[in-house]
Amino acid sequence: MTSTTDGLGATIRSWRDRLSPGAVGLPTGRSRRAAGLRREDLADLAGISVDYIVRLEQGRATTPSVQVVSSLARALQLTLPERDHLYRLAGHIPPADGTISDLIPPGVRRVVGRLDDGAVAVFAADWQLLWWNRTWAALVGDPSSVSAAKRNFARDCFPLAADSPRMSAWPVTPSGGKDAVRAAVVSDLRRATGRFPQDSRLRGLIEELSSGSSEFAALWSVGTVGAHREDHKVVHHPTVGPITVDCDVLTDGDAELKIVIMTATPGSEDETKLRLAAVAGGAGQMSGAPDLSDSRPRAHNLSPWH
């Protein structure tokens, strides 16, 4: 009889083997021995060490945390039934209705993966960063400089300390100003509490910001409910100079995924600068992710919405 541990490891391996590198934006050269993802690929995508992936698949790690399970489900592009199965194999109760999902549907992944002309990122309903493309990293800096658990736009808007790690490497000036953006994010988080009343991560984020930021607490007390949808911004890029972009926020389905797209006016000087910035930062990863257990100091950066 197959044990739960054996089932967990074998299932992760089978899902890894079925997922092609091209589906996650990795090269598919002939030098690759396996048709699916390598352990190193999955580790990078999920923000988990390669050694831990090995121990999971070999049954030597038997109790992955909820955070690890969630990261694996997202990296492996599981369906909701598959995600729930993974939670049960790991000994956890699957997320219930009323909680935020970090899963990006395969169709959405394919769509955002084709938007090479713009800087694109995908956030969960609580503004937790889930995915970004190379142009995003080239335009505003690689978010992988911040640990996966801390990649949250609301935290960037209301840093709890002067040296709090940020997700972007240089300033971006929104046309409406910082205050308007912060107010919009707070009202969007309040709306999320109505959509996902059982979500502990959202509840913890709001408690953390309310107790640590007087500005957040003041905005939260107003009770405004809304959504952050669009803006115009100037990215102060260190190589090509200021780039004016349109920033649109699209929401996908019941999960309230936020697809943020920054583009420049076609045929403009800003479009040329955006392309130059993408070339200058072409060495960036499709969606970098450090080890979740990595406690090394991170770069202290500015949010792309500031």
C-alpha positions in Angstrom: 0.0 0.0 0.0 1.4 3.4 -0.9 1.9 5.8 2.0 0.8 9.4 2.1 4.4 10.5 2.0 5.2 8.3 -1.0 2.1 9.6 -2.6 3.1 13.2 -2.0 6.6 12.8 -3.5 5.5 10.8 -6.5 2.7 13.2 -7.2 4.9 16.2 -7.2 7.3 14.4 -9.5 4.6 13.5 -12.0 3.3 17.0 -12.1 6.9 18.3 -12.6 7.4 15.9 -15.4 4.3 16.9 -17.3 4.9 20.6 -17.2 7.0 21.8 -20.2 9.7 24.5 -19.8 8.0 26.5 -22.5 4.8 26.7 -20.4 6.7 28.6 -17.6 8.8 30.8 -20.0 12.0 28.7 -19.9 14.1 27.8 -22.9 13.5 24.4 -24.5 16.9 23.7 -26.0 18.2 20.2 -26.9 20.6 20.3 -24.0 17.7 19.5 -21.7 17.5 15.8 -20.8 14.0 15.9 -19.4 10.9 16.9 -21.3 9.4 18.4 -18.1 10.8 20.7 -15.5 14.0 20.0 -13.8 14.1 20.1 -10.0 16.2 23.3 -10.3 13.4 24.9 -12.4 10.7 24.0 -9.9 12.8 25.3 -7.1 13.3 28.7 -8.8 9.6 29.0 -9.7 8.4 28.1 -6.2 11.0 29.9 -4.2 12.1 26.6 -2.5 15.6 25.2 -2.3 16.5 22.4 -4.7 17.5 20.3 -1.7 14.0 20.6 -0.2 12.5 19.6 -3.6 14.7 16.5 -3.6 13.7 15.6 0.0 10.0 16.0 -0.8 10.2 13.8 -3.9 12.2 11.2 -2.0 9.9 11.2 1.0 12.5 12.5 3.4 10.5 15.7 4.0 7.0 14.8 5.2 5.4 18.0 6.5 5.8 20.9 4.0 4.2 24.1 5.3 1.1 25.6 3.9 3.2 28.3 2.3 5.4 25.8 0.6 2.3 23.8 -0.6 0.8 27.0 -2.0 4.0 27.9 -3.8 4.3 24.5 -5.3 0.7 24.5 -6.5 1.3 27.9 -8.2 4.6 26.9 -9.7 3.2 23.6 -11.0 0.2 25.4 -12.5 -2.3 23.0 -10.8 -6.0 23.1 -11.3 -8.1 23.8 -8.1 -8.9 20.0 -7.6 -5.2 19.2 -8.0 -4.3 22.0 -5.6 -6.7 20.6 -3.0 -5.3 17.1 -3.5 -1.8 18.5 -2.9 -2.9 20.1 0.3 -4.4 16.8 1.5 -1.3 14.8 0.6 0.7 17.2 2.7 -1.6 16.9 5.7 -3.3 20.2 5.4 -6.9 21.3 4.9 -7.4 22.8 1.4 -8.2 26.6 1.3 -11.9 27.1 1.9 -14.3 29.4 0.2 -13.7 32.9 1.3 -9.9 32.7 1.1 -7.6 34.2 -1.5 -6.1 31.9 -4.2 -2.6 32.4 -5.5 -3.2 30.1 -8.5 -2.8 31.7 -11.9 -5.0 29.7 -14.4 -3.1 28.3 -17.4 -5.0 30.5 -19.8 -4.0 33.6 -17.9 -0.4 32.5 -17.9 -0.4 32.0 -21.6 -1.9 35.4 -22.2 0.4 37.4 -19.9 3.4 35.4 -21.3 2.7 36.8 -24.7 2.6 40.4 -23.6 6.3 41.0 -24.3 5.8 44.7 -25.4 4.7 45.7 -21.9 5.9 45.3 -18.3 3.5 42.8 -16.8 3.0 41.4 -13.3 0.2 39.4 -11.6 -0.9 40.0 -8.0 -3.3 38.1 -5.8 -6.3 39.8 -4.4 -4.3 41.1 -1.4 -1.6 42.5 -3.7 0.8 39.7 -3.1 3.1 39.5 -6.1 2.8 36.1 -7.9 4.5 36.5 -11.3 6.3 39.1 -13.5 7.9 39.1 -16.9 11.4 40.1 -18.0 10.2 43.5 -19.1 8.8 44.2 -15.7 12.1 43.3 -14.0 14.0 45.4 -16.6 11.7 48.4 -16.2 11.4 48.7 -12.4 13.9 46.2 -11.1 13.9 42.5 -10.3 11.4 41.8 -7.4 13.4 38.6 -6.5 15.7 40.9 -4.4 12.9 40.6 -1.8 11.9 37.4 -0.2 8.8 35.8 -1.6 6.7 36.2 1.5 7.4 40.0 1.6 6.5 40.7 -2.1 3.4 42.7 -1.4 2.5 46.0 -2.9 0.5 47.2 0.1 3.6 46.7 2.3 5.6 48.7 -0.3 3.0 51.6 0.0 3.2 51.6 3.8 6.7 50.5 4.8 6.9 49.7 8.5 10.5 50.8 8.8 12.8 53.2 6.8 14.9 50.3 5.6 12.0 47.9 4.8 12.8 45.9 1.6 10.9 47.0 -1.5 10.1 45.2 -4.7 11.7 47.7 -7.2 15.0 49.3 -7.7 14.3 52.9 -8.7 11.5 55.5 -8.2 8.3 55.6 -10.2 6.1 58.7 -10.0 2.4 58.2 -10.3 0.4 61.1 -11.9 -2.1 61.1 -9.0 0.6 61.2 -6.4 1.6 58.8 -3.6 -1.4 59.7 -1.4 -3.9 58.8 -4.1 -2.3 55.5 -4.8 -2.1 54.6 -1.1 -5.8 55.5 -0.6 -6.8 53.4 -3.6 -4.8 50.4 -2.3 -6.4 50.7 1.2 -9.9 50.9 -0.3 -9.1 47.9 -2.5 -8.0 45.8 0.5 -11.2 46.7 2.3 -13.1 45.4 -0.7 -11.0 42.2 -0.5 -12.1 41.6 3.1 -15.7 41.4 1.8 -14.8 39.0 -1.0 -12.5 36.8 1.2 -13.6 37.0 4.8 -11.9 33.8 5.8 -8.4 34.6 4.5 -5.9 34.7 7.3 -3.1 36.2 5.2 -5.2 39.2 4.3 -6.3 39.6 7.9 -2.7 39.4 9.1 -1.6 42.0 6.5 -4.3 44.4 7.6 -3.5 43.9 11.3 0.2 44.4 10.6 -0.2 47.6 8.7 -2.8 49.0 11.0 -0.6 48.6 14.0 2.6 49.6 12.3 1.5 52.5 10.1 -0.5 55.4 11.4 -1.2 56.5 7.8 -2.7 53.1 6.9 -4.7 53.1 10.1 -6.1 56.6 9.4 -7.1 55.6 5.8 -8.6 52.3 7.0 -10.7 54.0 9.5 -12.4 56.1 6.8 -14.1 52.9 5.5 -13.8 53.6 1.7 -14.4 50.7 -0.6 -13.0 50.7 -4.1 -10.5 49.3 -6.5 -7.1 50.5 -8.0 -7.6 50.3 -11.8 -5.4 52.7 -13.8 -2.8 55.5 -13.6 -0.1 57.2 -15.6 3.4 56.9 -14.3 7.0 58.1 -14.9 9.6 55.4 -14.4 13.0 57.0 -13.6 15.2 54.4 -15.2 18.9 54.6 -14.4 20.0 53.7 -18.0 17.6 55.3 -20.4 16.1 58.1 -18.3 12.5 58.9 -17.5 9.8 56.8 -19.2 6.2 57.8 -19.2 3.9 54.7 -19.2 0.2 53.9 -18.8 -0.5 51.5 -16.0 -3.7 49.5 -16.2 -4.9 47.0 -13.6 -7.1 44.2 -15.0 -9.0 41.8 -12.6 -9.4 38.1 -13.6 -12.4 36.1 -12.4 -13.7 35.2 -9.0 -10.1 34.9 -7.6 -9.7 38.7 -8.1 -6.2 38.2 -9.6 -4.8 41.6 -10.5 -2.9 41.8 -13.9 -0.9 45.0 -13.9 0.4 46.1 -17.3 2.6 49.1 -18.0 2.9 50.2 -21.6 4.1 53.2 -23.6 2.3 55.1 -26.3 3.0 53.4 -29.7 5.5 55.2 -31.8 6.5 57.5 -29.0 10.0 58.2 -27.6 8.8 56.5 -24.4 8.1 53.3 -26.3 11.7 53.4 -27.7 13.0 53.9 -24.2 10.9 51.1 -22.8 12.3 48.7 -25.5 15.9 49.9 -24.7 15.2 49.3 -21.0 14.0 45.8 -21.8 17.2 45.1 -23.8 19.4 46.5 -21.0 17.7 44.3 -18.5 17.4 41.2 -20.7 19.4 39.1 -18.4 16.5 39.2 -15.9 14.5 36.0 -15.2 10.9 35.4 -16.3 9.8 35.1 -12.7 12.6 34.9 -10.1 12.0 33.5 -6.7 14.5 33.1 -3.8 14.5 30.3 -1.3 11.6 30.9 1.2 14.0 30.1 4.0 16.6 32.5 2.8 17.2 35.1 5.6 20.1 37.0 3.9 19.7 40.8 3.8 17.9 42.1 0.8 18.2 45.3 -1.3 16.2 48.2 0.1 14.3 49.5 -2.9 11.4 51.7 -4.0 8.0 50.5 -5.0 7.1 50.7 -8.7 4.0 52.7 -7.8 5.8 55.4 -5.8 
